[in-house]
């Protein structure tokens, strides 16, 4: 097997890595964003439940969570948790939601309550004030943290290999076993992970900073 064939073998796993990473990221946004607002503006009971959710998914290693849901919960729900991609996206998505909830919550507190109070005084309901006044600013403030979270998800997606996902890590390990080369395949994989993380994280950081300047939201 020549060098080009080895590279193509590893590249065949890129699609799975990207799919898991992007799907998990958007699950994190969809779940984490409302949780962040409920954590700030919800009742004590709701805040307590969200705090427990965050502690559970942030406090347990991703590998333990994947094994728990794939091998444990999968015994009782085989049609869902015995699906490798479902379990990988479920675990990484909810782990990301716990992280993103904290990212968004930091942005909410950084913006402060003044704009929400002003929107309410203009006659907007609390829901509309959050959706049309707070939410756009929260997203802009959060972009650097979201870029870092995406990069973390790409790296953590490698855990999915251990429950059967055919991703970059799986292809790399197959190549190691086939060739006996324990260095080159992993260097190639490391380079691919850098290519998948650094440009997007950097872009989101710069985009967020630019939008804050354009909208006059830069913190003094």
Secondary structure, DSSP 4 states (H G I P E B T S, - for coil): --HHHHHHHHHTTHHHHHHHHHHHHHHHHHHHHHHHHHHHHS-HHHHHHHHHHHHHHHHS-HHHHHHIIIIIGGGT-HHHHTSHHHHHHHHHHHHHHHHHHHHHHHHHHHH-SHHHHHHHHTT--HHHHIIIIIHHHHHHHHHHHHHHHHHHHHHHGGGGGGGT--SHHHHHHHHHHHH--SSHHHHHHHHHHHHHHHHHHHHHHHHHHHHHHHTT----
